[in-house]
Amino acid sequence: MALDHQTVKNIARLARLHIDESDVHRYATELSRILDFVEQMNRVDTEGVMPLAHPQEGRLRVRDDIVTETNQRESFQKVAPEKEAGLYLVPKVIE
């Protein structure tokens, strides 16, 4: 599908893009190639092909769920201005 200069200018206007007059021919060529590729992909017979969420059937590597840090609540709360029962107390901001 070949796009003419006026169509490219109209697309640029709709997309709110400024294209220099010297670049219109290049954009027309590139957009035409993209549209030709889309047409080519639409002609491919995909009957009976199951859709995939990802092109590769890989699995994520998952590490063991092991605690690697010690509980440091007491040391962290030493610098807190107010705390109660292991929780930080903050001023009320919503009435």
N, C-alpha and C positions, 0 to 999 in steps of 0.2 A: 504494500500500500504506500504509494508515494504521496507525500504531503507537499503542497505548494507553499510559496512564500506567505501568501495571505493567511493560510490556515495556521502556520507557525506563529505569525504575528498575533492572530486571534487567541491562540493557546497561551501565549506569553501575556497578553492583556488580561485574560481570565485568571491567570496565576499571579497576576500583579508583579510580573518580572519585566525588567528593562533589557531588551536585547538590541545590541547595535545592528544597524542595517548590514554591516559587513559580515556578521555572524549568522544571519538568517539562513543562508544556504547550508552552512555546516549543521545547524540545528535541524533543518529539514531532512538532511541526509541521515543524521543519527536517529531521529525520531522515526523515520521511515524504516530503518533497519530494525529498531525495537519492535515496531508494529508487525513487520514481516516475521520476526521470530515468534511473536505471540500467535500469529496465524498458523505458523508451522507447528507449534506446540498444540494448538487446538485441533489440528488434523490427526494427531496421534490417537490410535485406538486404545482406550483405557478400559474397555469393557472387561469385567471380571477381575480387575486389579483392585486389591484391597487398599484403602487409603492408609497412610502411615502418619504418625505424629512426628516421626523423625526418619530420615533416610537410612540411618544405621540402626541395627538391632542391638545396640550395646546396652550394658547395664552400668549404673553408677557404682563406683567403688565406695563402699561404706566401711568406715573404721569401727572398731569395737567401742561401745558406749561405756567408757571407763572414766571415772573421776580422776583427774590429774592434778587438781589444785586442792589445797586444804581449806577448811573453813576459816576465814579471817575476819569474820563479822566484828568481833571485839576490837581488833586493832583498827578497823575502818571506822567504827563508831566512836572511838576515843576522841576524835576531833569534831564530832557532831555537836552543835550547840544544845539540842534537845533530842532525847530519845526515850522510848518507853517500850518495854517488853521486846527488845530487839528491833524495833521499828524507828525510823526517823520521824520526828514530829516537825511539821511545817506550818506556817501561818495559814489561816483560812483565807482563800482568795475569792470564793464565791459565796454570796449570802444566801 
